[in-house]
């Protein structure tokens, strides 16, 4: 990929760090009771801008037990529910981002339900 495109970090293996940092930064600025929603909105914005990079992040996340554990802890609640909710959200997002015309924003209500443990 050419330098200057949003997908250059993906080729260089840096997409995970950049996308995750932007999502985490936005969530840390939000009130506690809104952090999951704010983080999800930031993740969706990143996914809309570069679905391939976002899909790569989700793929890498599936194979990274340390980061999964950190995210599950950050989500809070009962550990098994956090694990299942995060896994469901990753799978749903990954599938949508692989579709011919990805529209991650339409998934917001369903993803929030999974991530907030409201299922």
matplotlib code that plots the C-alpha trace (Angstrom):
import matplotlib.pyplot as plt

x = [0.0, 1.1, 2.3, -0.3, -3.2, -5.0, -4.1, -0.3, -0.2, -1.9, 0.9, 3.5, 1.7, 0.9, -2.9, -3.7, -1.8, -3.1, -6.8, -6.8, -5.1, -7.7, -10.5, -9.0, -8.2, -11.8, -13.2, -10.9, -12.3, -16.0, -17.9, -17.7, -21.3, -20.8, -17.3, -18.4, -20.7, -18.1, -15.4, -17.8, -18.6, -14.9, -14.3, -17.1, -15.7, -12.4, -14.1, -16.1, -12.9, -10.9, -12.9, -9.9, -7.7, -10.5, -11.2, -7.4, -7.5, -10.5, -8.7, -5.5, -7.5, -9.0, -5.5, -4.3, -5.4, -3.6, -5.5, -8.7, -8.3, -7.6, -10.7, -12.9, -11.6, -12.3, -15.9, -16.4, -19.3, -19.3, -16.2, -18.0, -20.5, -17.8, -15.9, -19.0, -20.2, -16.8, -16.5, -19.9, -19.2, -15.9, -17.5, -20.4, -18.1, -15.7, -18.5, -19.9, -16.5, -16.0, -19.3, -19.2, -20.7, -19.8, -22.1, -20.8, -23.0, -26.1, -24.7, -24.4, -27.5, -26.6, -23.0, -23.8, -26.1, -23.4, -20.6, -22.7, -23.9, -27.5, -28.3]
y = [0.0, 3.6, 5.7, 8.3, 5.9, 4.8, 1.2, 1.8, 1.0, -2.3, -3.3, -2.2, -4.1, -1.0, -0.8, -2.6, -0.1, 3.0, 2.0, 0.6, 3.8, 6.1, 4.0, 3.8, 7.5, 8.4, 6.0, 7.4, 10.9, 9.7, 9.4, 5.9, 4.9, 5.9, 4.4, 1.3, 3.2, 5.9, 3.3, 1.4, 4.6, 5.3, 1.8, 2.1, 5.3, 3.6, 0.7, 3.0, 4.8, 1.6, -1.7, -3.8, -2.5, -2.8, -6.4, -7.1, -5.7, -8.0, -11.0, -10.2, -9.7, -13.2, -14.6, -12.4, -13.8, -11.0, -8.2, -10.2, -10.6, -6.8, -6.0, -8.4, -6.8, -3.4, -4.4, -5.5, -7.6, -11.3, -12.7, -15.4, -12.9, -10.5, -13.2, -14.3, -10.8, -9.7, -12.8, -12.3, -8.6, -9.5, -12.2, -10.0, -7.1, -9.3, -10.8, -7.4, -5.9, -8.8, -8.1, -6.5, -3.2, -3.1, -0.9, -1.3, 1.5, -0.5, -3.0, -0.4, -1.5, -5.2, -4.7, -2.5, -5.2, -7.8, -5.6, -4.2, -7.7, -6.9, -10.2]
z = [0.0, -0.7, 2.2, 3.1, 3.0, 6.2, 5.4, 5.6, 9.3, 8.6, 6.3, 8.8, 11.6, 13.5, 13.0, 16.2, 18.3, 16.6, 16.5, 20.0, 21.3, 19.8, 21.1, 24.6, 24.7, 23.8, 26.5, 29.2, 28.7, 29.1, 32.4, 33.9, 33.0, 29.3, 28.7, 26.9, 24.6, 23.9, 23.2, 20.9, 19.0, 18.6, 17.4, 14.9, 13.5, 13.0, 11.3, 9.0, 8.0, 7.3, 7.6, 6.5, 9.3, 11.9, 10.8, 11.2, 14.7, 15.6, 14.1, 16.1, 19.2, 19.0, 19.2, 22.0, 25.4, 27.4, 25.6, 25.8, 29.6, 29.9, 27.9, 29.9, 33.1, 31.7, 30.8, 34.3, 35.7, 36.0, 34.3, 32.2, 30.9, 30.0, 28.1, 26.2, 25.5, 24.2, 22.1, 20.6, 19.9, 18.2, 16.0, 15.0, 14.1, 12.3, 10.2, 9.3, 8.4, 6.0, 4.1, 0.7, 2.1, 5.8, 7.9, 11.5, 12.8, 12.3, 14.8, 17.7, 19.7, 19.4, 20.2, 23.2, 24.5, 24.4, 25.8, 28.6, 29.6, 29.0, 27.2]

ax = plt.figure().add_subplot(projection="3d")
ax.plot(x, y, z, "-o")
ax.set_aspect("equal")
plt.show()
